[in-house]
């Protein structure tokens, strides 16, 4: 059995109210996403990369999971890896982010607020600009290396 399959079958407890979370499948344009939802507080746990797939906004995911501070201000412990989570701001929304595994915890209503904010954009935020520049740099470096690799075999 693959580790992805085992991980998707694993049950997590909500670290806000300590109730076992339920799995929900969300349809997306690519492969569907399985998220964990607390039936009591309606909080949502998203594994690394799932927020970007839901919002179709990788810049936001990169922004939220980029390590900004060194000390956590969040009282929450990551339901996946057990490390203390950090609080990152996306506009006026505070989101709990695990800087170890890259997962994101959204309290009730935060996903909808992030969707609205994502549609409006974070254009004025310097941290978003920094994340965009970093993503573009990585993209160029990756494509440059790929180009050199392909070109070497064309000769």
C-alpha positions as CSV (number, residue, x, y, z in Angstrom):
1,X,0.0,0.0,0.0
2,X,1.5,3.4,-0.9
3,X,2.3,6.0,1.7
4,X,-0.2,8.5,0.1
5,X,-3.0,5.9,0.4
6,X,-2.1,5.2,4.1
7,X,-1.9,9.0,4.8
8,X,-5.3,9.6,3.2
9,X,-6.9,6.9,5.4
10,X,-5.3,8.2,8.6
11,X,-7.8,9.8,11.0
12,X,-6.9,13.2,12.7
13,X,-8.3,14.8,15.8
14,X,-9.3,18.5,15.7
15,X,-6.7,20.3,17.9
16,X,-9.3,23.0,18.7
17,X,-11.9,20.7,20.3
18,X,-10.3,17.2,20.2
19,X,-13.0,15.6,18.2
20,X,-12.2,13.1,15.4
21,X,-12.3,14.8,12.1
22,X,-14.3,13.5,9.1
23,X,-12.9,13.1,5.6
24,X,-14.6,15.0,2.8
25,X,-13.8,14.7,-0.9
26,X,-13.7,18.0,-2.8
27,X,-14.0,18.0,-6.6
28,X,-11.4,20.0,-8.4
29,X,-10.3,20.4,-12.0
30,X,-7.4,18.0,-11.3
31,X,-7.5,15.1,-9.0
32,X,-10.1,15.4,-6.2
33,X,-8.8,16.6,-2.8
34,X,-9.6,14.8,0.4
35,X,-9.8,17.2,3.3
36,X,-10.4,16.7,7.1
37,X,-13.3,18.6,8.6
38,X,-14.2,18.9,12.3
39,X,-17.9,18.0,12.8
40,X,-18.0,20.2,16.0
41,X,-16.2,23.5,15.1
42,X,-16.3,23.1,11.3
43,X,-12.5,23.8,11.1
44,X,-10.7,22.4,8.1
45,X,-7.3,20.7,7.9
46,X,-5.5,21.0,4.5
47,X,-2.3,19.1,3.8
48,X,0.5,20.8,2.0
49,X,-0.6,22.2,-1.4
50,X,-4.3,21.6,-1.0
51,X,-5.2,25.2,-0.2
52,X,-3.7,26.3,-3.5
53,X,-5.6,23.6,-5.4
54,X,-8.9,24.7,-3.7
55,X,-8.3,28.4,-4.3
56,X,-6.4,27.8,-7.6
57,X,-3.9,30.3,-6.2
58,X,-0.4,28.9,-5.6
59,X,0.9,32.3,-4.7
60,X,-1.3,32.4,-1.6
61,X,-0.1,28.9,-0.5
62,X,3.5,29.9,-1.0
63,X,2.9,33.1,0.9
64,X,1.2,31.3,3.8
65,X,3.7,28.5,4.1
66,X,6.8,30.6,3.7
67,X,8.7,30.8,7.1
68,X,8.4,34.4,8.2
69,X,8.9,34.4,12.0
70,X,11.1,32.2,14.2
71,X,8.7,31.9,17.2
72,X,5.2,30.6,16.9
73,X,2.4,32.8,18.0
74,X,-0.2,30.1,17.5
75,X,-1.5,28.0,20.5
76,X,-2.4,25.2,18.1
77,X,-0.4,22.0,17.6
78,X,-0.4,20.5,14.1
79,X,-2.8,17.6,13.8
80,X,-0.5,15.9,11.3
81,X,3.0,16.1,12.7
82,X,2.5,17.4,16.2
83,X,4.7,20.5,15.9
84,X,3.5,23.9,17.1
85,X,1.9,25.9,14.3
86,X,2.5,29.5,13.3
87,X,0.0,32.2,12.5
88,X,0.3,33.9,9.2
89,X,-1.8,36.8,7.9
90,X,-3.5,36.8,4.5
91,X,-5.0,40.2,4.2
92,X,-6.9,40.5,7.5
93,X,-7.3,36.8,8.0
94,X,-5.1,34.9,10.5
95,X,-4.4,31.4,9.3
96,X,-2.6,28.6,11.3
97,X,0.2,27.2,9.3
98,X,2.6,24.3,10.1
99,X,6.0,25.3,9.0
100,X,7.2,21.7,9.4
101,X,4.8,19.8,7.1
102,X,3.2,22.7,5.3
103,X,-0.4,22.0,6.4
104,X,-2.9,24.7,7.0
105,X,-5.7,24.9,9.5
106,X,-8.7,27.1,8.7
107,X,-11.3,28.0,11.3
108,X,-15.0,28.1,10.3
109,X,-15.6,30.6,7.5
110,X,-11.9,31.3,6.8
111,X,-11.9,29.3,3.5
112,X,-14.7,31.5,2.1
113,X,-12.9,34.7,3.3
114,X,-9.7,33.5,1.6
115,X,-11.5,32.8,-1.6
116,X,-12.9,36.4,-1.6
117,X,-9.4,37.8,-0.7
118,X,-7.7,35.6,-3.3
119,X,-10.1,36.9,-6.0
120,X,-9.4,40.5,-4.9
121,X,-5.7,39.8,-4.7
122,X,-3.0,40.7,-2.3
123,X,-1.3,43.2,-4.6
124,X,-0.4,45.8,-2.0
125,X,1.2,43.3,0.4
126,X,5.0,43.3,0.2
127,X,5.2,39.7,1.5
128,X,3.0,38.5,-1.3
129,X,5.3,40.4,-3.8
130,X,8.3,38.6,-2.2
131,X,6.6,35.2,-2.6
132,X,5.7,36.0,-6.2
133,X,9.4,37.0,-6.9
134,X,10.6,33.8,-5.2
135,X,8.2,31.6,-7.2
136,X,9.2,33.3,-10.5
137,X,12.9,32.8,-9.6
138,X,12.4,29.1,-9.0
139,X,10.4,28.7,-12.2
140,X,13.1,30.3,-14.3
141,X,15.8,28.2,-12.6
142,X,13.9,25.0,-13.1
143,X,13.1,25.8,-16.7
144,X,16.7,26.9,-17.4
145,X,18.1,23.6,-16.1
146,X,15.5,21.7,-18.1
147,X,16.3,23.6,-21.2
148,X,20.1,22.8,-20.8
149,X,19.3,19.1,-20.2
150,X,17.1,18.8,-23.3
151,X,19.5,20.9,-25.5
152,X,22.5,18.7,-24.5
153,X,20.8,15.6,-26.1
154,X,19.6,17.4,-29.2
155,X,23.2,17.8,-30.6
